[in-house]
C-alpha cells in the first residue's frame, strides 16, 4: 500500500511538470538560404510562437528570444561561408525565454515574420538579414531605356529556396530543373549580340512573386520569361504549354488550377505581409496592360511554335490565367510550363540535360521570332507622350 501511495505522490509531482513541458513550442529545425542581397534564417516550429528580435553592436549580434520554446539537439552551431553569420549560440535567457544568438560578421537590418502551416511546411519563424547600408528591395519604376538596339530578356526560374515547387515520384524538384533550364537559356542569350539576359534568381533561394517583376523592371527588361515544370492532380497530365496573363479569368480549368498553385508560392517560399501589401500597389500600374497583353500573347505564340518541335503540347494555343508573376504592365511576359513533373515519363525528360538544352533553345528561338516580328516596338524610341517610366 505504501508503494502505491509513493507512486501517487511522484505522479502528482511529475504530471504538472510534464504538462508544462508538452506545452512548449518545439524548434524542430533551423535552415539557411543565401540570396544575393540577404540571408534567410528559417525556424521550423511545432506551433505558433511569441518572439522578439534584438540587435547589439561591439560585437555585432542578434538575439532571437522565443517564449516557451524547446530546441532540438541537432540544430546547427557553426556556419561556413555565409556573408553575414559567424555562428549560432543557444541558451536559456530566463525561466520562460529561450535565446538564439546569431554572431555576425557585419551590421545588419533585420526583418522577421511568422508563417502559418501550408501543404508543404508547418509553422515557421522567418528572420531575414540584410546589409545595414544597402536597400532591401528594388524600386518599382523603370529608368529610361537606352535604345541601343539590344533587347533585354528577364529570365525567371520559378520557386527556389524554401519553395521547391512541384515534385515528381522520383523526388525531382521543380526549382532545380527550371534553374538549370534558365541557365541554359542565359548562355544562348549571352552569345547573341542583339540580346542581353537578366536572371531574377541565380541560385537556390526564394524571390517573392512581386519582387520578380520589380527586378525585371529595374533591369529595364523588354521581355519576361518565367520557367516552370509543374504538377497536376492526375499523373496522366502531360505536355508543355505557354501562358500569358488574363485579366478576366482563366482560359481553362487547368490554367486556373496552375495559376492558383503558382500564386500560392509566396505562402511556401515565405513572403511577409508587407510584401503582399506592396503587390496590391503594383496592381495600380495598369495603364498599358491591354497593349502589353496583346504583345504577350504574340510572344507566347512564337515560343509555343518552337516548343511544339521538341515536346508534346498540353494546349495548342497560348493559355491565359491570373499569374501574379506576369502582371508587369509594360513588359510582354509569358510563363512556360516545360512539362508535368508529376508525369513519370516527363519527369525523366525534365531531369535530362539534353531536354533542358532543347527547351532553352526553343524559348530562345521563340524570343528571336517575336523580336523579328515586332521590330518597330523594340527599335523605335518612345515619344515624349509614351514614356515607359
C-alpha positions in Angstrom: 0.0 0.0 0.0 2.8 2.4 0.9 4.4 1.7 -2.5 1.1 2.8 -4.3 0.9 5.9 -2.2 4.5 6.7 -3.1 3.7 6.3 -6.8 0.7 8.6 -6.4 2.9 11.3 -4.8 5.5 11.0 -7.5 2.9 11.2 -10.3 1.4 14.2 -8.6 4.7 16.0 -8.6 5.7 15.0 -12.2 2.5 15.5 -14.1 2.4 19.3 -13.8 6.0 19.4 -15.0 5.2 17.1 -17.9 2.2 19.1 -18.9 4.3 22.3 -18.8 7.0 20.6 -21.0 4.5 19.3 -23.5 3.0 22.9 -23.9 6.4 24.2 -25.1 6.9 25.0 -28.7 9.4 22.7 -30.3 12.0 24.3 -32.6 12.5 21.3 -34.8 15.0 22.6 -37.3 17.0 25.7 -38.4 17.7 26.3 -42.1 19.6 28.9 -44.0 19.1 30.3 -47.5 21.5 32.7 -49.1 20.3 35.2 -51.7 22.4 37.9 -53.4 21.2 40.6 -51.0 20.2 38.8 -47.9 20.4 35.6 -45.8 17.2 34.0 -44.6 17.1 32.0 -41.3 14.1 29.8 -41.0 13.0 28.1 -37.8 10.6 25.1 -38.2 8.2 25.1 -35.3 5.6 22.7 -33.8 3.1 25.6 -33.4 2.9 29.4 -33.4 5.3 31.2 -31.2 5.8 34.6 -29.5 9.2 36.0 -30.3 11.3 39.2 -30.0 14.3 40.3 -32.0 17.1 42.4 -30.5 20.2 43.7 -32.2 23.6 44.5 -30.5 26.9 46.0 -31.6 30.5 45.7 -30.4 30.4 42.9 -31.3 27.6 42.7 -33.9 25.0 40.1 -33.0 21.3 39.4 -32.9 19.2 37.8 -30.2 16.1 35.9 -31.0 14.0 35.4 -27.9 11.5 32.6 -28.0 8.8 32.2 -25.4 8.2 28.7 -24.0 10.4 27.0 -26.6 12.3 23.8 -26.6 15.3 23.4 -29.1 16.1 20.3 -31.0 19.5 18.9 -30.2 20.6 18.8 -33.9 20.2 22.4 -34.9 23.5 23.9 -36.2 26.0 25.9 -34.4 28.9 26.5 -36.8 28.2 28.2 -40.2 30.6 28.2 -43.2 30.9 30.7 -46.0 27.9 32.9 -45.0 28.3 36.7 -45.8 26.5 37.7 -42.6 26.7 35.0 -40.0 29.7 33.6 -38.0 27.9 31.1 -35.7 24.8 30.4 -33.7 24.7 30.2 -29.9 21.8 28.9 -27.8 20.9 29.3 -24.1 18.1 29.8 -21.5 17.8 33.6 -21.1 15.2 33.3 -18.4 12.7 30.8 -17.0 10.3 31.1 -20.0 12.6 32.6 -22.6 15.0 30.6 -24.8 17.5 32.8 -26.6 19.2 32.1 -30.0 22.2 34.4 -30.6 23.5 35.0 -34.1 27.1 36.2 -34.1 27.5 38.5 -37.1 30.3 39.4 -39.5 28.9 42.9 -40.1 26.0 45.1 -39.1 22.6 44.1 -40.5 19.0 45.1 -40.7 16.5 42.5 -39.6 13.1 41.7 -40.9 11.1 38.9 -39.2 7.7 37.4 -39.6 5.8 34.1 -38.8 4.1 31.9 -41.4 1.2 29.6 -40.8 1.2 25.9 -42.0 0.6 25.1 -45.6 0.7 21.9 -47.7 4.5 21.8 -47.5 5.6 23.2 -44.2 4.3 23.7 -40.6 4.6 26.8 -38.5 7.7 28.8 -39.3 9.6 31.9 -38.0 11.5 33.7 -40.8 14.3 36.1 -40.0 15.8 37.9 -43.0 19.2 39.6 -42.6 20.1 42.5 -44.9 23.2 44.6 -45.1 22.6 47.6 -42.9 23.8 50.1 -45.5 22.0 48.8 -48.7 18.4 48.9 -49.7 16.2 45.9 -49.0 14.1 46.0 -52.2 14.3 47.2 -55.8 12.4 50.3 -56.9 9.3 49.7 -58.9 9.9 52.5 -61.5 11.9 51.7 -64.6 14.7 54.0 -65.6 14.6 55.4 -69.1 15.6 52.8 -71.8 18.8 53.5 -73.7 17.5 52.1 -77.0 20.9 50.7 -78.1 19.1 48.1 -80.2 19.9 45.4 -77.6 16.8 43.6 -76.2 16.9 42.7 -72.5 15.3 39.4 -71.6 14.4 38.7 -67.9 14.7 35.0 -67.2 12.7 33.9 -64.2 13.4 30.5 -62.8 10.3 29.6 -60.7 10.4 28.8 -57.0 13.7 28.3 -55.1 14.9 28.1 -51.5 12.0 27.2 -49.1 9.7 26.7 -52.1 10.9 23.7 -54.0 7.8 23.8 -56.3 6.4 20.6 -57.7 8.0 17.2 -57.1 8.0 14.0 -59.2 7.7 10.5 -58.0 11.5 10.2 -58.2 11.8 13.3 -56.0 12.8 15.5 -58.8 12.5 19.1 -57.6 10.9 21.7 -59.9 13.1 24.5 -58.5 16.3 22.7 -59.6 15.1 21.7 -63.1 13.9 25.2 -64.0 17.1 26.9 -62.7 19.1 24.5 -65.0 16.9 25.5 -68.0 17.2 29.2 -67.1 21.0 28.9 -67.0 21.0 27.2 -70.4 18.8 30.0 -71.8 21.1 32.6 -70.4 24.0 31.0 -72.2 22.2 31.2 -75.5 21.1 34.8 -75.0 24.5 36.0 -73.9 26.1 34.6 -77.1 23.7 36.7 -79.1 24.9 40.3 -79.7 21.4 41.5 -80.1 20.2 40.3 -76.7 21.1 40.7 -73.0 20.0 38.5 -70.2 18.9 39.2 -66.6 18.1 36.4 -64.2 15.6 37.1 -61.3 17.3 34.3 -59.3 20.7 32.8 -59.9 20.8 30.2 -57.1 18.7 28.2 -54.7 16.9 31.0 -52.8 13.3 32.3 -53.0 12.3 35.6 -54.6 8.7 36.8 -53.9 6.4 36.9 -56.9 6.1 40.7 -57.0 9.8 41.2 -56.5 10.5 39.1 -59.6 8.6 41.6 -61.7 10.1 44.6 -59.9 13.6 43.2 -60.5 12.8 42.8 -64.2 11.6 46.4 -64.3 14.7 47.7 -62.5 16.8 45.8 -65.2 14.9 47.6 -68.0 13.7 44.2 -69.3 12.0 44.3 -72.6 10.7 40.7 -72.3 10.0 38.5 -69.3 10.0 34.6 -69.4 9.0 32.6 -66.3 10.1 29.0 -66.5 8.2 26.2 -64.6 7.7 22.4 -64.6 4.5 21.9 -62.7 2.4 19.0 -61.4 -1.2 18.2 -61.7 -3.7 16.2 -59.7 -3.6 13.4 -62.3 -0.2 11.8 -63.1 -1.5 11.3 -66.7 -1.4 15.0 -67.4 1.5 15.8 -69.7 2.7 18.2 -72.3 4.3 21.7 -72.5 2.3 24.8 -72.5 2.7 28.6 -72.6 0.7 31.1 -70.6 0.0 34.8 -70.7 -1.8 36.9 -68.2 -5.6 37.0 -68.1 -7.4 40.0 -66.6 -10.8 38.3 -66.8 -10.4 34.7 -65.9 -8.6 31.5 -66.9 -8.9 30.1 -70.3 -9.2 26.5 -69.0 -9.6 24.6 -65.7 -6.0 23.5 -65.9 -4.9 27.2 -66.3 -6.9 28.3 -63.3 -5.6 25.4 -61.2 -2.0 26.1 -62.1 -2.3 29.8 -61.6 -3.8 29.4 -58.1 -1.0 26.9 -57.3 1.8 29.3 -58.5 0.2 32.3 -56.9 0.4 30.5 -53.5 4.1 30.2 -53.8 4.7 33.2 -51.5 3.0 31.3 -48.7 5.5 28.5 -49.2 8.6 30.5 -50.1 7.9 33.0 -47.3 6.7 36.5 -48.1 5.8 38.8 -45.3 2.5 40.7 -45.1 4.3 43.9 -46.2 5.5 42.2 -49.3 1.9 41.3 -50.2 0.8 44.8 -49.5 3.4 46.0 -52.0 1.8 43.7 -54.5 -1.5 45.5 -54.1 0.2 48.7 -55.0 1.6 47.0 -58.1 -1.9 46.3 -59.4 -2.4 50.0 -59.9 0.2 50.0 -62.7 -2.5 49.1 -65.2 -2.5 51.8 -67.8 -0.6 50.0 -70.5 -1.8 46.5 -69.7 -4.0 45.9 -72.7 -1.3 46.5 -75.3 1.2 44.6 -73.2 -1.2 41.6 -73.1 -1.5 41.7 -76.9 2.3 41.5 -77.2 2.4 38.8 -74.5 0.1 36.5 -76.4 2.0 37.1 -79.6 5.3 36.4 -77.8 3.8 33.2 -76.2 2.6 32.0 -79.6 6.1 32.1 -81.1 7.5 30.2 -78.1 4.7 27.7 -78.4 5.6 27.1 -82.1 9.1 26.2 -81.1 8.1 24.1 -78.1 5.9 22.0 -80.4 9.0 20.9 -82.3 10.5 19.3 -79.2 7.6 18.3 -76.9 4.0 17.2 -76.9 1.8 20.2 -76.2 -0.7 20.2 -73.4 -2.5 23.0 -75.2 -2.0 24.1 -78.8 -2.8 27.7 -78.1 -1.5 30.2 -75.6 -3.5 29.8 -72.4 -4.4 32.7 -70.1 -4.7 32.9 -66.3 -4.1 35.3 -63.4 -0.5 34.6 -62.7 0.8 37.3 -60.4 4.3 37.0 -61.8 3.1 38.0 -65.3 1.4 41.3 -64.0 4.1 43.7 -65.3 2.1 46.5 -67.1 4.7 47.3 -69.7 6.8 44.2 -70.2 5.4 41.4 -72.5 5.5 38.4 -70.2 4.9 34.7 -70.6 5.1 31.6 -68.4 6.4 28.4 -70.0 5.4 25.1 -68.5 8.1 22.9 -69.8 6.2 19.7 -68.8 4.5 18.0 -66.0 6.9 16.7 -63.4 4.1 14.6 -61.9 4.1 12.5 -65.1 6.8 9.8 -64.8 7.8 10.0 -68.5 8.1 13.8 -68.4 9.9 13.7 -65.1 12.6 11.6 -66.7 12.8 14.1 -69.6 13.0 17.1 -67.4 15.9 15.6 -65.5 17.8 15.2 -68.7 20.4 17.8 -69.6 19.7 17.2 -73.3 16.0 18.0 -72.9 16.8 21.0 -70.7 19.0 22.4 -73.5 16.3 21.7 -76.1 13.7 23.7 -74.0 16.1 26.6 -73.6 16.8 26.6 -77.3 13.1 26.5 -78.1 12.4 29.5 -75.8 15.4 31.3 -77.3 14.1 30.8 -80.9 10.7 32.0 -79.8 12.2 35.1 -78.5 14.1 35.8 -81.7 11.0 35.1 -83.8 8.9 37.5 -81.7 11.5 40.3 -81.8 11.8 39.9 -85.6 8.0 40.2 -86.0 7.9 43.3 -83.7 11.0 45.2 -84.7 9.2 48.5 -84.5 8.3 48.0 -80.9 11.9 47.3 -79.9 13.9 49.6 -82.1 11.9 52.9 -82.1 12.4 55.2 -79.1 9.1 56.2 -77.4 7.8 59.6 -78.0 7.5 62.1 -75.1 3.9 61.1 -74.6 4.7 57.4 -74.3 7.5 57.2 -71.8 8.0 53.9 -70.1 8.6 55.5 -66.7 
